[in-house]
Amino acid sequence: MARIHVLDEHIANQIAAGEVVERPASVVKELVENSIDAGATRIEVHVEEGGLESIRVTDNGLGIEPEDCTTAFYRHATSKIETSRDLFHITSLGFRGEALPSIGAVAKLELTTSSRDDGMGRRICIEGGKLLAEEDTPAPRGTDIQVRELFFNTPARLKYMKTIQTELGHISDFMYRIALSHPEIAITLRHNENQLVKTLGNGDLLQVIAAVYGTQAAKVMLPIQAENLDFELSGYVSLPEWTRSNRNGVSTIINGRYIRNYGLNQAIQRAYHTLLPINKYPLAVLEIKMHPSLVDVNVHPAKLEVRFSKEQELYPFVEESIHRVLRQEVLIPQAVKQNIGGKNSSSFIQEQFHFPNRSASATADDTGKTMAMASVEANPSPVGPGSTPAVEPSDRSGSFLRDAQSQRQPDGISSYKATGNPSEGPWQAGSGMVRENRPAPYQGSGVPAQRGSQSSNPDLARRLLASSADGHAEIPPFPELTLIGQHHGTYLIAQNDQGLYLIDQHAAHERVNYEFYYEKFGQPADASQELLLPITLEFTPSEAGQLKDKLHWFEQVGVYLEHFGGQTFRVRSHPYWFPQGEEKEIIDEMAEWVLSERMIDLAKLREKSSILCSCKASIKANQKLTEQEANTLLDRLGACRQPYTCPHGRPIVVSFSTYDLEKLFKRVM
């Protein structure tokens, strides 16, 4: 007896509905996408009880021809593709022809549509996949679909629906993405007569961002525009000071379709490398236009995931474009937000130090300066008129300018040439350097060539530390600052004609050291020295077994680690510029990182090692600095390529504008 039979069409539609109609938000998605494909410029969505009671979508699109109304509810009936070749050039949001029959199979649906301007249209009623009524009716041009009692005939599906607020959250999230994807369409979302989303449809993406995320978020967005032969990128990315605790604030749009793509999300996150704290994410709305043949949207039932033909070119392009925009900004957050249109007072002239944009790493010529500064540490003298006697640093490591460390400490701070006369040396008071206006947003063409790069493989950290002298954009100079004092041995206080600045001394020194160590880890073999007494490390048996096969990675950063028997390893040599007294702990943490990584990348290992060294070697909080030490730290910070955040993404400088201070003291109202 035959056991294989063809399913009834009604059952097949219900099974298909299980893939297409997962929850009320799925119904909204399919209907709204159909409205967009129909050329609508106004779409209104009205839901009740989280969409479980009623969903109504109204648009002013082309409508459906009367003879096509019933055909539209057949499975795989569509007007968007005709041949198999069309699958490789999809320009519409929907194309499978499964939305309307799937929705009609599990709900009570009423369709009113008109494709003419004479006020007459067609009305169809379907319940559980069965056609109940079809008739002519008065209707304006466009389509109005109402879906009631979703899953009324599939109680098992209805039982697994979440709360009303949860289902409404999914609907709202989709409508936010649609509004961001199509700012040229007026979008309205109402729930139980409460308006949740409303956009004007004037094509201004920034206004849509303000409607979705709020006006404060819109104020910190930076425009981005870039293109190459294959891709065109546009949209907005947030300043690093505006962060979110999850990735939900990142919207990537491909040819008008909101998608989720792990590679694109990682490219955006890499562009903010060392600019954001751990587990913090930016706000970004990016649209990428490309030829339809370069993207395959037919790989996911909900069409949320796609495949790219040139993803190896796309991801670096997105990362570099965002990174270029961020590099043009002075990324100093304001502690007090200014009101738009507030006055900018500059009623006094302040002498300032000139911080030339030199390399933060040590050079051979700086050795003499290091020793000179060490002598100043022994005999401190006032730097300028009215200064107070210098106070010696008091942390466990003593002064970071000691003679004993002058040959080992990175030249991040200790290269100040002390002459006893503040007018001498390269950092003269009142040098007259004028800050330029903030440059316009970067509008590059493709991925700019990296100056001095000898490899075609993308090395993230090298790109982040690379100079921007490539003709595309000029990095804004670090603000000229005049030191005022130190607060609680932790924050340096400085000023200029723009306002007041607080500098986290540990974070600042950490950034200086990070750039120094990263350059040093580029040529570790030249600096490696044999140890008279090798350092021994012990691991668990399983860790020791894994570490034996990964010893060559340590040699890449100048650490020669060898198996000493059993669970013990010993360090024969390491670079001489490792922070003194921290060598064992640093190498131990490097080993933990190497063991935890399944795929080790040399650039990441260099970066991780640089961060470890910079953190150990940096001055700590509650450590008092002399005036010369503090000025040298500011100078070296200004010479960094990225002086606004530490390697962990924490801000280094926070500013209070003069206007903010005047408001605090009620000088202005």
C-alpha positions in Angstrom: 0.0 0.0 0.0 1.4 3.4 -1.0 2.5 5.5 2.0 3.6 8.7 0.2 0.9 11.2 -0.8 0.6 14.8 -1.7 -0.4 17.2 1.1 -3.6 19.1 0.9 -3.1 22.6 -0.3 -4.6 24.1 2.9 -2.2 22.1 5.1 0.8 23.0 2.8 -0.1 26.7 3.2 -0.2 26.3 7.0 3.2 24.7 7.0 4.6 27.4 4.8 3.0 30.0 7.1 5.1 28.5 9.9 8.2 29.6 8.0 7.0 33.0 6.8 4.6 34.1 9.7 6.6 33.5 12.9 4.9 36.2 14.9 2.8 39.4 14.4 6.0 41.3 13.4 6.4 38.9 10.5 3.0 39.9 9.2 3.8 43.6 9.5 7.2 43.0 7.7 5.7 41.2 4.7 2.8 43.7 4.2 5.0 46.8 4.6 7.6 45.4 2.2 4.8 44.8 -0.3 3.7 48.4 0.1 7.3 49.7 -0.5 7.6 47.5 -3.6 4.3 49.0 -4.8 5.9 52.5 -4.8 4.1 53.9 -1.8 5.2 57.2 -0.4 3.0 57.0 2.7 2.5 53.8 4.9 0.4 53.7 8.0 0.5 50.7 10.3 -2.1 50.3 13.1 -1.9 47.3 15.5 -4.0 46.3 18.5 -2.9 44.2 21.4 0.6 43.7 20.1 -0.7 42.6 16.7 -2.5 39.5 18.0 -5.9 41.2 17.8 -5.5 43.2 14.7 -2.9 44.5 12.2 -3.8 47.1 9.5 -1.5 48.3 6.9 -2.6 51.2 4.5 -0.5 52.6 1.7 -0.9 54.9 -1.3 1.0 52.7 -3.7 0.0 51.3 -7.1 -2.6 48.9 -5.8 -3.6 45.6 -7.3 -5.5 45.1 -10.5 -9.0 43.6 -10.0 -8.2 40.5 -12.0 -5.0 39.9 -10.0 -6.7 40.1 -6.5 -7.4 36.4 -6.2 -4.3 35.3 -8.0 -2.2 37.2 -5.4 -3.3 34.7 -2.7 -2.0 31.6 -4.6 1.3 30.2 -3.4 4.4 31.5 -5.3 2.3 34.1 -7.2 4.4 37.2 -7.7 4.8 40.1 -10.1 8.5 40.7 -9.2 10.3 37.9 -10.9 9.6 35.8 -14.0 12.7 33.8 -14.9 15.5 32.2 -13.0 17.8 34.9 -14.2 15.8 37.4 -12.2 16.9 35.7 -9.0 20.4 37.2 -9.5 19.2 40.7 -10.1 16.6 41.2 -7.3 15.8 44.9 -6.7 12.5 44.4 -4.7 12.1 43.6 -1.1 9.7 40.7 -1.7 9.8 38.2 -4.5 8.8 34.7 -3.4 5.0 35.1 -3.5 4.4 33.4 -0.2 3.4 36.4 2.1 -0.3 36.8 1.3 -1.2 33.1 1.1 0.7 32.3 4.3 -1.0 35.1 6.2 -4.4 34.2 4.8 -3.9 30.6 6.0 -3.6 31.5 9.7 -5.7 34.6 10.1 -8.9 36.4 9.0 -7.8 38.8 6.3 -9.6 41.6 4.4 -8.0 43.3 1.4 -9.3 46.5 -0.2 -7.3 47.8 -3.1 -7.5 50.1 -6.1 -5.1 50.7 -9.0 -7.2 53.5 -10.5 -8.0 57.1 -9.6 -11.8 56.8 -10.2 -12.5 55.9 -6.6 -13.5 52.3 -7.3 -11.6 49.2 -6.1 -11.8 45.5 -5.1 -12.5 43.9 -1.8 -11.6 40.3 -0.8 -12.2 38.5 2.5 -10.3 35.3 3.4 -10.5 33.3 6.5 -8.2 30.4 7.3 -7.2 30.1 3.6 -10.8 30.1 2.3 -12.2 32.8 0.1 -15.4 34.1 1.7 -16.2 37.2 -0.4 -15.0 39.1 -3.4 -16.7 42.3 -4.6 -16.3 45.8 -6.0 -16.1 48.6 -3.5 -15.3 52.3 -3.3 -11.6 52.7 -2.4 -8.9 55.3 -2.9 -5.8 54.5 -4.9 -3.5 52.1 -2.9 -4.0 49.1 -0.7 -5.5 48.5 2.7 -5.0 45.1 4.4 -6.5 44.2 7.8 -5.4 41.0 9.5 -7.5 39.9 12.5 -7.2 37.1 15.1 -3.8 35.9 14.0 -3.3 32.1 14.5 -7.0 31.7 15.4 -7.0 28.2 13.7 -3.6 27.1 14.9 -3.9 27.3 18.7 -0.5 25.6 19.2 1.2 28.5 17.5 -0.9 31.0 19.5 0.1 29.4 22.8 3.8 30.2 22.2 3.3 33.9 21.6 5.0 36.2 24.1 3.5 39.1 26.0 1.9 42.0 24.2 4.8 44.3 25.0 7.3 41.7 23.7 5.4 41.3 20.4 5.0 45.1 20.1 8.7 45.5 20.7 9.4 43.3 17.6 7.0 45.3 15.5 8.4 48.6 16.6 12.0 47.5 15.9 11.1 46.5 12.4 9.3 49.7 11.8 12.3 51.6 13.0 14.5 49.8 10.5 12.1 50.4 7.7 11.9 54.1 8.5 15.7 54.3 8.6 16.0 52.3 5.4 13.5 54.5 3.5 13.6 58.1 4.8 11.8 59.1 1.6 8.6 57.3 2.8 6.3 58.8 5.5 6.0 56.0 8.1 3.4 55.9 10.9 3.0 53.3 13.5 0.1 53.3 16.1 -0.7 50.8 18.8 -4.1 51.0 20.4 -4.4 54.6 19.1 -1.1 55.6 20.6 1.4 56.9 18.0 4.8 55.2 18.4 6.6 56.2 15.2 6.0 59.0 12.7 8.4 60.3 10.0 7.9 63.0 7.5 9.1 61.2 4.4 11.2 64.1 3.2 14.3 62.0 2.6 16.3 63.5 5.6 17.9 60.5 7.3 19.0 62.6 10.2 15.4 63.6 11.0 14.5 59.9 11.0 17.3 59.2 13.4 16.0 61.9 15.7 12.5 60.4 15.5 13.7 56.9 16.3 16.6 57.5 18.7 15.9 61.0 20.0 17.3 64.4 19.2 20.3 64.0 21.5 21.5 61.0 19.5 21.0 62.9 16.3 23.3 65.7 17.5 26.3 63.3 17.9 25.9 61.6 14.5 28.7 62.1 11.9 27.8 62.0 8.2 29.7 59.5 6.0 29.9 59.3 2.3 32.3 57.1 0.3 32.4 55.0 -2.8 34.6 52.9 -5.0 34.0 50.9 -8.2 31.7 48.3 -6.5 30.1 50.0 -3.5 28.6 53.3 -2.5 28.4 53.9 1.3 26.3 56.6 2.9 24.7 57.3 6.3 25.6 58.3 9.8 27.9 57.0 12.6 27.9 58.2 16.2 30.8 59.9 18.1 32.5 57.5 20.5 31.0 59.4 23.4 27.6 58.0 22.5 27.5 54.3 23.2 24.9 51.5 23.7 25.1 48.3 25.6 24.2 46.1 22.7 24.4 46.1 18.9 20.8 47.0 18.3 21.8 50.5 17.4 23.6 49.3 14.3 21.5 49.3 11.2 23.0 48.0 7.9 21.0 48.5 4.8 21.8 46.9 1.4 20.0 48.4 -1.6 17.1 49.6 0.6 16.8 46.3 2.5 17.7 46.1 6.2 19.9 43.0 6.8 21.9 41.4 9.6 25.4 40.5 8.7 28.1 39.4 11.1 31.0 40.5 8.9 29.6 44.1 8.5 28.9 44.4 12.2 32.5 43.4 12.9 33.8 45.9 10.3 31.9 48.7 12.0 33.2 47.6 15.4 36.8 47.5 14.2 36.5 51.0 12.9 35.9 52.1 16.5 38.9 50.1 17.7 40.3 51.5 21.0 37.7 54.3 20.9 34.9 52.4 22.8 35.0 50.7 26.2 34.6 46.9 26.4 31.0 45.7 25.7 30.0 49.1 24.4 28.7 49.6 20.8 28.1 52.6 18.6 25.0 53.9 16.9 25.2 53.6 13.1 22.9 53.8 10.2 24.7 52.8 7.0 23.3 52.1 3.6 25.4 50.3 1.0 24.4 50.4 -2.6 25.8 47.8 -5.0 24.9 46.0 -8.2 22.2 43.4 -7.4 24.4 40.7 -8.9 26.9 41.2 -6.0 24.4 40.2 -3.3 22.3 37.1 -2.9 19.2 37.8 -0.8 17.6 34.3 -1.4 19.4 32.6 1.5 17.1 33.2 4.4 13.4 32.6 4.9 12.9 36.1 6.4 15.4 37.6 3.9 17.3 39.1 6.9 20.6 37.5 6.0 22.4 37.9 2.6 25.6 36.7 1.0 28.1 39.0 -0.8 30.2 38.1 -3.8 32.9 40.6 -2.8 32.8 40.5 1.0 36.6 40.6 1.2 36.5 43.9 -0.5 33.4 45.2 1.2 34.4 44.8 4.8 37.7 46.7 4.6 35.9 49.4 2.6 33.3 50.0 5.3 35.9 49.8 8.1 38.3 52.3 6.5 35.5 54.7 5.5 34.2 54.9 9.1 37.6 55.1 10.5 38.5 58.0 8.3 35.5 60.0 9.4 36.3 59.4 13.1 40.0 60.4 12.6 38.9 63.9 11.4 37.1 64.6 14.7 38.4 66.0 17.9 37.0 63.3 20.1 36.8 65.1 23.4 33.4 64.7 25.0 31.8 67.6 26.7 30.9 67.1 30.4 28.0 69.5 30.0 26.1 69.6 26.8 25.7 73.0 25.2 22.4 74.4 24.1 22.3 74.9 20.3 23.0 78.5 19.5 24.7 79.3 22.8 27.3 82.0 22.7 31.0 81.3 22.6 33.0 83.6 24.8 36.6 84.3 24.1 37.3 87.5 26.1 40.8 86.7 27.2 44.1 85.7 25.7 45.9 82.8 27.3 49.5 81.9 26.6 49.7 78.3 25.4 52.2 75.6 24.8 52.8 74.4 21.2 52.5 70.7 21.0 54.1 69.6 17.7 52.7 66.5 16.1 55.8 64.3 16.5 56.0 60.6 16.9 55.2 59.4 20.4 57.8 56.6 20.2 61.3 56.9 21.4 64.2 57.7 19.1 67.9 57.6 19.5 68.1 61.4 19.8 65.7 61.4 22.7 68.1 59.4 25.0 69.9 62.6 26.0 66.6 64.3 26.7 65.6 61.3 28.9 68.8 61.6 31.0 68.3 65.4 31.2 64.8 65.0 32.5 66.1 62.5 35.1 68.4 65.2 36.4 65.5 67.6 36.7 63.7 65.0 38.7 66.6 65.0 41.1 66.6 68.8 41.3 63.2 70.1 40.4 62.8 73.8 39.8 59.8 76.0 39.0 58.8 76.1 35.3 57.2 79.5 35.3 56.4 82.5 37.5 54.2 81.8 40.4 54.6 78.1 40.3 54.7 76.0 43.5 57.5 73.7 44.5 57.3 70.4 42.6 56.0 67.3 44.5 57.7 64.0 44.1 55.6 61.1 42.7 54.6 58.7 45.5 53.4 55.4 44.0 55.0 52.1 44.5 57.3 52.4 41.5 58.5 55.8 42.4 59.1 58.5 39.8 58.5 57.3 36.2 61.5 59.5 35.3 64.1 57.8 37.5 67.6 57.2 36.3 67.2 53.5 36.9 64.3 53.3 34.3 65.4 56.0 31.9 66.9 53.3 29.5 63.9 51.0 29.8 60.9 53.3 30.1 59.3 54.3 26.8 59.9 57.9 25.8 56.3 58.7 26.2 56.9 61.1 29.0 60.6 61.3 29.9 61.9 63.2 26.9 61.3 66.7 28.2 64.4 68.7 27.8 64.9 70.5 31.1 66.8 73.8 30.9 65.3 75.6 33.8 64.0 78.1 31.3 60.5 77.5 30.0 61.1 79.6 26.9 63.7 77.1 25.7 63.2 73.8 24.0 60.6 72.6 21.5 57.6 73.4 23.7 57.7 77.1 24.0 55.0 79.2 25.6 52.9 81.3 23.3 54.2 79.6 20.2 51.3 80.9 18.2 49.9 77.7 16.7 46.3 78.4 15.7 43.7 75.6 15.6 42.1 75.1 12.3 38.4 74.7 11.8 37.0 71.2 11.9 37.3 69.6 8.4 34.3 68.5 6.5 33.2 64.8 6.7 35.4 62.5 4.7 34.2 61.7 1.2 36.7 59.2 -0.1 36.7 57.0 -3.1 37.5 53.4 -2.1 40.0 52.2 0.4 43.0 54.6 0.4 46.4 53.1 0.1 48.3 52.9 3.4 51.4 54.9 3.4 54.5 52.8 4.0 52.5 49.5 4.0 54.6 46.6 2.6 51.9 44.0 2.8 48.5 43.6 1.1 47.0 41.8 4.2 45.0 44.1 6.4 46.7 44.8 9.6 44.2 46.5 11.8 46.4 48.0 14.4 48.9 49.3 11.8 46.0 51.0 10.0 44.8 52.6 13.2 48.2 54.0 13.9 49.0 54.9 10.3 49.5 58.5 9.4 46.7 60.3 7.5 49.0 62.2 5.2 47.4 60.6 2.1 45.7 63.6 0.6 42.2 62.7 1.7 41.8 64.5 4.9 43.8 66.3 7.6 43.6 65.1 11.1 42.5 67.9 13.4 45.3 68.9 15.8 45.1 68.1 19.5 43.9 71.3 21.4 46.6 73.5 22.7 46.4 73.3 26.5 47.9 75.2 29.3 48.4 73.2 32.5 46.7 74.6 35.6 47.1 71.9 38.2 46.3 68.3 39.3 43.2 67.0 41.1 43.5 64.2 43.6 46.7 63.0 42.0 44.6 61.6 39.2 43.4 64.2 36.8 45.4 67.0 35.2 43.6 70.3 34.8 44.3 72.4 31.8 42.7 75.3 29.9 42.6 77.2 26.6 40.4 79.9 25.1 37.7 77.3 24.5 37.2 76.2 28.1 38.4 73.9 30.8 39.8 70.4 30.3 40.3 67.4 32.6 42.8 64.8 31.5 43.0 61.3 33.1 46.8 60.9 33.6 46.8 57.1 33.6 44.7 56.9 30.4 46.9 59.5 28.8 50.1 57.8 29.7 48.6 54.4 28.6 47.9 55.8 25.1 51.4 57.2 24.8 52.9 53.9 25.9 50.6 51.9 23.7 51.8 53.6 20.5 55.4 53.3 21.7 55.1 49.6 22.4 53.2 48.8 19.3 56.0 50.2 17.2 58.5 48.3 19.2 56.7 45.0 18.8 57.1 45.5 15.1 60.8 44.7 15.4 61.1 42.7 18.6 64.1 40.5 17.6 66.4 43.6 17.5 65.6 44.3 21.1 65.5 40.9 22.7 68.2 40.2 25.4 69.3 37.1 27.1 68.4 36.8 30.8 71.0 35.9 33.4 68.3 34.3 35.5 65.5 32.9 33.3 61.9 33.5 34.3 60.0 30.3 35.0 56.3 29.8 34.3 54.0 26.9 35.3 50.8 25.7 33.7 48.3 22.9 34.0 49.1 19.7 32.1 46.5 20.4 29.4 47.8 24.0 29.0 51.4 22.8 28.8 50.5 20.4 26.0 48.8 23.2 24.0 51.6 25.7 24.7 54.3 23.4 23.2 52.7 23.8 19.7 52.4 27.6 20.1 55.9 28.7 21.2 56.7 30.1 17.8 54.1 32.8 18.3 56.0 34.2 21.3 59.2 34.5 19.1 57.2 36.7 16.8 57.0 39.3 19.6 60.6 38.8 20.9 59.8 36.4 23.8 61.8 33.2 23.6 59.9 30.6 25.7 61.0 27.0 25.9 59.7 23.8 27.5 61.7 23.1 30.7 60.1 19.8 31.5 56.7 18.7 32.9 54.4 21.7 33.3 57.2 24.2 33.5 58.4 26.6 30.9 61.2 29.2 31.1 61.8 32.5 29.4 65.3 32.7 28.0 65.0 36.3 26.7 62.6 39.1 26.1 62.8 42.6 24.8 64.8 44.9 27.0 62.0 47.6 26.9 59.5 45.4 28.8 58.3 47.3 31.9 60.7 46.6 34.7 59.4 44.2 37.4 56.3 43.3 35.3 58.0 41.0 32.8 56.7 37.7 34.4 53.2 38.9 34.7 53.1 40.3 31.2 54.4 37.1 29.6 52.0 35.0 31.8 49.0 37.0 30.5 50.3 36.7 27.0 50.4 33.0 27.4 46.8 33.0 28.7 45.7 34.9 25.7 47.5 32.6 23.3 45.9 29.6 24.9 42.4 31.1 24.8 42.6 31.9 21.1 41.6 29.3 18.6 43.0 31.2 15.6 45.9 33.4 16.5 46.6 36.5 14.4 50.0 38.2 14.7 48.6 41.7 14.5 46.2 40.9 17.4 49.1 39.3 19.4 51.2 42.5 18.9 48.2 44.6 19.9 47.4 42.5 23.0 51.0 42.6 24.1 51.2 46.3 23.6 48.1 46.9 25.7 49.5 44.7 28.5 52.9 46.5 28.5 51.3 50.0 28.3 49.0 49.3 31.2 51.8 48.0 33.4 54.2 50.8 32.6 51.8 53.7 33.0 51.6 56.0 35.9 48.6 55.2 38.2 45.9 57.2 39.9 46.7 59.0 43.1 50.3 59.7 41.9 51.3 63.3 42.1 53.3 64.8 39.2 55.7 67.7 39.0 54.7 70.5 36.7 57.4 69.5 34.2 56.2 65.9 34.2 52.6 66.9 33.7 53.5 69.3 30.8 55.7 66.6 29.2 52.8 64.1 29.5 50.5 66.6 27.7 53.1 67.2 25.1 53.5 63.5 24.4 49.7 63.0 24.4 49.4 65.7 21.8 52.0 63.9 19.6 49.9 60.7 19.6 48.1 59.6 16.5 44.9 58.9 18.5 45.1 61.1 21.6 41.4 60.9 22.7 41.0 57.4 24.1 43.1 54.9 25.9 43.7 51.4 24.3 40.7 50.1 26.3 38.4 52.8 24.8 38.0 55.0 27.8 38.1 58.8 27.2 41.3 60.6 28.1 40.1 64.2 27.9 36.8 65.7 29.0 36.0 69.4 28.3 33.9 72.1 29.9 33.3 75.0 27.5 33.5 78.5 28.8 29.8 78.9 28.1 29.0 75.8 30.2 30.9 77.2 33.1 29.2 80.6 32.8 25.8 78.8 32.9 26.8 76.8 36.0 27.6 80.1 37.8 24.5 81.8 36.4 26.5 84.4 34.6 24.3 83.7 31.6 20.7 82.7 31.8 
